[in-house]
Amino acid sequence: MGDRGTSNHSEVTDFILVGFRVRPELHILLFLLFLLVYTVILLGNVGMMTIIMTDPRLNTPMYFFLGNLSFIDLFYSSVIAPKAMINFWSESKSISFAGCMTQFFLFAIFMVAEGFLLAAMAYDRFIAICNPLLYSVQMSTRLCIQLVAGSYFCGCISSVLQTSMTFTLPFCASRAIDHFFCDIRPLQRISCSDPFIYRMISFSLSSIITLPTIIVIIVSYIYIVSTVLKIRSSEGRKKAFSTCSSHLGVVSVLYGAVFFTYLTPDRFPELSKVASLCYTLVTPMLNPLIYSLRNKDVKEALKKLLEMKNTIL
């Protein structure tokens, strides 16, 4: 049985990305929708990184994390969106074995890194609101770099483990991946080996990755809310909550979709595809809009950048 699985696995040179099960005439509409969203992602996240790097006033820990968040959003959406758009026009909808593995590996790195980075951002807001006098000391440049580097490192370790486990499975049931990108659960479905042990390992790994970041975020916000409620002035409370509401909104959308996709029973493939859109395209599109529209410093930096551009022209 093992030899047959290995033989069949070695014969798989490519997969077929089924994508969304809709009428062919809707593919043009989906293509245009993906193109619009991806264009907003490119403009928004590149714009955010440009603003943060060019304005000295944004040389703070919060914007250092935000710049890295924009980089991560830009990168992992670029791993998914272009191939999905190509497949709307393609008859074969194929992706090579190596291409699928690369897509899976890169997406896993940046997806996990974003989770840890959001936890670091929650900790940053906790220090800023609960210990403002010690903020510059505790959130040192060295610590910020370590937190960001640690996020990428955890992403790499997780991705290596997930990729090695997934792509050593024998794929002999089918080449058709019922998704618009190479993701872990659709790949599990087309494996001809007993997936129970692998799914338990995968679930445990996902829990080990997700739970610590969730705990950091929840504990940070419990302290933040407790501190904000002690502020006597309504203006002070409003300002403090405004600082955190953007981050909390992003976390809620991202983790809600991730929990539904990876930590619930795999019974609704079509709903999982829709949920996947939340963290592959919707969140990367909304992040720069949310953080810029609700942030006075970013709006002023953008205004200054545009004025400089007009002066040069």
C-alpha positions as CSV (number, residue, x, y, z in Angstrom):
1,M,0.0,0.0,0.0
2,G,2.8,2.4,0.9
3,D,4.6,1.6,-2.4
4,R,1.5,2.2,-4.4
5,G,0.9,5.6,-2.6
6,T,4.5,6.6,-3.2
7,S,4.3,5.6,-6.8
8,N,1.1,7.5,-7.4
9,H,2.5,10.5,-5.5
10,S,5.6,10.5,-7.8
11,E,3.3,10.6,-10.8
12,V,1.6,13.8,-9.8
13,T,3.3,16.6,-11.7
14,D,0.5,19.1,-11.5
15,F,-2.9,19.9,-9.9
16,I,-6.1,21.5,-11.1
17,L,-7.4,24.5,-9.1
18,V,-11.2,24.1,-9.4
19,G,-11.9,27.6,-8.0
20,F,-15.5,28.8,-7.6
21,R,-18.3,26.6,-8.8
22,V,-20.2,29.2,-10.8
23,R,-21.5,29.6,-14.3
24,P,-18.8,30.3,-16.9
25,E,-20.3,33.8,-17.7
26,L,-19.7,34.9,-14.1
27,H,-15.9,34.3,-14.4
28,I,-15.5,37.7,-16.1
29,L,-17.3,39.3,-13.2
30,L,-15.1,37.5,-10.7
31,F,-12.0,38.4,-12.6
32,L,-12.9,42.1,-12.6
33,L,-13.8,41.9,-8.9
34,F,-10.4,40.2,-8.1
35,L,-8.6,42.8,-10.3
36,L,-10.3,45.7,-8.5
37,V,-9.5,44.3,-5.1
38,Y,-5.9,43.4,-5.9
39,T,-5.3,46.9,-7.4
40,V,-6.6,48.5,-4.2
41,I,-4.3,46.1,-2.2
42,L,-1.3,47.2,-4.3
43,L,-2.0,50.9,-4.1
44,G,-3.0,50.9,-0.5
45,N,-0.2,48.8,1.0
46,V,2.6,50.3,-1.2
47,G,1.2,53.7,-0.4
48,M,1.2,53.0,3.3
49,M,4.8,51.7,3.3
50,T,5.9,54.8,1.3
51,I,4.2,57.2,3.7
52,I,5.8,55.4,6.8
53,M,9.3,55.3,5.2
54,T,9.3,58.9,4.0
55,D,7.8,60.8,7.0
56,P,10.1,61.1,10.1
57,R,7.1,61.7,12.3
58,L,6.0,58.1,11.8
59,N,9.3,56.7,13.0
60,T,7.6,55.0,16.0
61,P,7.0,51.4,17.0
62,M,3.4,51.5,16.0
63,Y,4.1,52.5,12.5
64,F,7.1,50.2,12.3
65,F,4.7,47.3,12.9
66,L,2.1,48.8,10.6
67,G,4.7,49.0,7.8
68,N,5.5,45.4,8.2
69,L,1.8,44.5,8.2
70,S,1.4,46.3,4.9
71,F,4.4,44.3,3.5
72,I,3.0,41.0,4.7
73,D,-0.5,41.8,3.3
74,L,1.0,42.9,0.0
75,F,3.1,39.7,-0.3
76,Y,0.7,37.0,0.6
77,S,-2.2,38.5,-1.5
78,S,0.3,38.6,-4.4
79,V,0.9,34.9,-3.9
80,I,-2.8,34.1,-4.3
81,A,-4.5,36.8,-6.5
82,P,-2.6,36.7,-9.8
83,K,-2.9,33.0,-10.2
84,A,-6.6,33.1,-9.3
85,M,-7.2,35.8,-11.9
86,I,-5.3,33.8,-14.6
87,N,-7.4,30.7,-13.9
88,F,-10.6,32.7,-14.6
89,W,-9.5,32.8,-18.2
90,S,-7.7,29.5,-18.3
91,E,-9.3,26.3,-19.6
92,S,-6.9,23.9,-17.8
93,K,-6.7,25.8,-14.5
94,S,-3.6,23.8,-13.8
95,I,-0.7,24.6,-11.4
96,S,2.5,22.6,-11.3
97,F,3.4,20.5,-8.3
98,A,6.3,22.7,-7.5
99,G,4.2,25.8,-8.1
100,C,1.5,24.6,-5.7
101,M,4.1,23.8,-3.1
102,T,5.7,27.2,-3.5
103,Q,2.4,29.0,-3.2
104,F,1.5,26.9,-0.1
105,F,4.9,27.6,1.5
106,L,4.9,31.3,0.9
107,F,1.3,31.8,2.0
108,A,1.9,29.8,5.2
109,I,4.9,31.9,6.1
110,F,3.2,35.3,5.8
111,M,-0.1,34.1,7.2
112,V,1.4,32.9,10.4
113,A,3.8,35.9,10.5
114,E,0.7,38.2,10.4
115,G,-0.9,36.5,13.3
116,F,2.2,37.0,15.5
117,L,2.6,40.6,14.2
118,L,-0.9,41.4,15.2
119,A,-0.2,40.1,18.7
120,A,2.9,42.3,18.8
121,M,0.8,45.3,17.8
122,A,-1.7,44.5,20.6
123,Y,1.2,44.4,23.1
124,D,2.4,47.8,21.7
125,R,-1.0,49.4,22.3
126,F,-1.1,47.8,25.8
127,I,2.2,49.5,26.7
128,A,1.2,52.8,25.0
129,I,-2.1,53.1,27.0
130,C,-1.4,51.3,30.2
131,N,2.3,52.4,30.7
132,P,2.7,55.6,28.6
133,L,5.5,57.0,30.7
134,L,7.6,53.9,30.1
135,Y,6.6,53.4,26.5
136,S,9.8,54.7,24.8
137,V,11.9,52.6,27.2
138,Q,9.9,49.3,27.0
139,M,9.2,49.5,23.3
140,S,12.8,50.0,22.2
141,T,14.0,49.7,18.7
142,R,15.8,46.5,19.6
143,L,12.6,44.9,21.0
144,C,10.5,46.0,18.0
145,I,13.0,44.4,15.6
146,Q,13.1,41.3,17.7
147,L,9.3,41.0,17.7
148,V,9.1,41.5,13.9
149,A,11.9,39.1,13.3
150,G,10.3,36.6,15.6
151,S,7.1,36.8,13.7
152,Y,8.8,35.9,10.4
153,F,10.8,33.2,12.1
154,C,7.7,31.5,13.5
155,G,6.1,31.8,10.1
156,C,9.1,30.1,8.5
157,I,9.2,27.2,11.0
158,S,5.4,26.7,10.8
159,S,5.5,26.8,7.0
160,V,8.4,24.3,6.7
161,L,6.5,21.9,9.0
162,Q,3.2,22.3,7.2
163,T,4.7,22.1,3.7
164,S,6.8,19.0,4.4
165,M,3.8,17.2,6.0
166,T,1.4,18.1,3.3
167,F,3.5,17.5,0.2
168,T,4.8,14.1,1.3
169,L,1.2,12.8,1.3
170,P,0.3,10.4,-1.5
171,F,-2.0,12.2,-3.9
172,C,-3.7,9.4,-5.8
173,A,-7.4,10.1,-5.4
174,S,-7.6,13.1,-7.7
175,R,-5.6,16.0,-9.1
176,A,-8.5,18.5,-8.7
177,I,-8.0,20.9,-5.7
178,D,-11.5,22.2,-4.7
179,H,-10.2,25.7,-4.0
180,F,-8.8,28.8,-5.8
181,F,-5.4,28.3,-4.3
182,C,-3.3,25.5,-2.8
183,D,-4.5,25.3,0.8
184,I,-4.1,22.6,3.4
185,R,-7.6,21.2,3.7
186,P,-8.3,20.9,0.0
187,L,-5.0,19.1,-0.4
188,Q,-5.9,16.7,2.5
189,R,-9.1,15.8,0.7
190,I,-7.3,14.5,-2.4
191,S,-4.8,12.4,-0.5
192,C,-5.4,8.6,-0.7
193,S,-3.9,7.9,2.7
194,D,-5.8,8.0,6.0
195,P,-5.8,11.7,6.8
196,F,-6.9,11.3,10.5
197,I,-3.4,11.3,12.1
198,Y,-2.2,14.1,9.7
199,R,-5.3,16.2,10.5
200,M,-4.8,15.8,14.2
201,I,-1.1,16.9,13.8
202,S,-2.2,19.8,11.6
203,F,-4.9,20.8,14.0
204,S,-2.5,20.7,16.9
205,L,0.0,22.8,15.1
206,S,-2.6,25.3,14.1
207,S,-3.8,25.5,17.7
208,I,-0.2,26.0,19.0
209,I,0.3,28.8,16.5
210,T,-3.1,30.5,17.0
211,L,-3.8,30.2,20.7
212,P,-0.7,32.1,22.0
213,T,-1.4,35.1,19.7
214,I,-5.1,35.1,20.7
215,I,-4.2,35.0,24.4
216,V,-1.7,37.9,24.0
217,I,-4.3,40.0,22.1
218,I,-7.2,39.2,24.5
219,V,-5.1,39.8,27.7
220,S,-3.7,43.1,26.2
221,Y,-7.2,44.4,25.4
222,I,-8.6,43.4,28.8
223,Y,-5.9,45.6,30.4
224,I,-6.5,48.3,27.8
225,V,-10.3,48.4,28.3
226,S,-9.8,48.4,32.1
227,T,-7.3,51.3,31.9
228,V,-9.4,53.3,29.4
229,L,-12.6,53.1,31.6
230,K,-10.6,54.7,34.4
231,I,-10.0,57.8,32.3
232,R,-12.3,60.5,33.6
233,S,-12.6,62.7,30.5
234,S,-14.8,61.4,27.7
235,E,-12.5,62.9,25.1
236,G,-9.6,60.9,26.6
237,R,-11.6,57.7,26.5
238,K,-12.7,58.3,22.9
239,K,-9.1,59.0,21.8
240,A,-7.8,55.8,23.5
241,F,-10.5,53.6,22.0
242,S,-10.0,55.2,18.6
243,T,-6.3,54.2,18.8
244,C,-7.2,50.5,19.3
245,S,-10.5,50.1,17.4
246,S,-8.8,49.8,14.0
247,H,-6.5,47.0,15.2
248,L,-9.3,45.2,16.9
249,G,-11.5,45.3,13.8
250,V,-8.7,43.8,11.7
251,V,-8.0,41.1,14.3
252,S,-11.7,40.2,14.5
253,V,-12.1,39.8,10.7
254,L,-8.9,37.9,10.2
255,Y,-9.2,35.5,13.2
256,G,-12.9,34.9,12.6
257,A,-12.2,33.7,9.0
258,V,-9.2,31.7,10.1
259,F,-11.1,29.9,12.8
260,F,-13.9,29.0,10.5
261,T,-11.6,27.8,7.8
262,Y,-9.0,25.8,9.8
263,L,-10.4,25.0,13.2
264,T,-13.9,23.8,12.4
265,P,-15.1,20.5,10.8
266,D,-14.3,20.4,7.1
267,R,-18.0,20.1,5.9
268,F,-18.6,23.2,3.8
269,P,-16.0,23.6,1.1
270,E,-17.8,26.4,-0.7
271,L,-18.2,28.4,2.5
272,S,-14.6,27.9,3.3
273,K,-13.7,29.5,-0.1
274,V,-15.7,32.6,0.8
275,A,-14.1,32.7,4.3
276,S,-10.7,32.4,2.7
277,L,-11.4,35.5,0.7
278,C,-11.6,37.4,4.0
279,Y,-8.0,36.8,4.9
280,T,-6.5,36.5,1.4
281,L,-8.0,39.6,-0.2
282,V,-10.5,41.5,2.0
283,T,-8.2,42.0,5.0
284,P,-5.2,43.1,3.0
285,M,-7.4,45.5,1.1
286,L,-9.1,47.0,4.3
287,N,-5.9,47.3,6.5
288,P,-4.4,50.4,4.8
289,L,-7.8,52.0,4.4
290,I,-8.8,51.4,8.1
291,Y,-5.4,52.5,9.5
292,S,-5.2,55.6,7.2
293,L,-8.8,56.9,7.4
294,R,-8.9,56.6,11.1
295,N,-5.4,57.9,11.8
296,K,-4.7,61.6,12.0
297,D,-0.9,61.1,11.7
298,V,-1.2,59.0,8.5
299,K,-3.6,61.5,6.9
300,E,-1.3,64.4,7.6
301,A,1.7,62.5,6.3
302,L,-0.2,61.6,3.1
303,K,-1.2,65.2,2.7
304,K,2.4,66.3,3.1
305,L,3.6,63.7,0.6
306,L,1.0,64.9,-2.0
307,E,2.0,68.5,-1.5
308,M,5.6,67.7,-2.0
309,K,4.7,65.8,-5.2
310,N,2.7,68.7,-6.5
311,T,5.6,71.1,-5.7
312,I,8.0,69.0,-7.7
313,L,5.6,68.8,-10.6
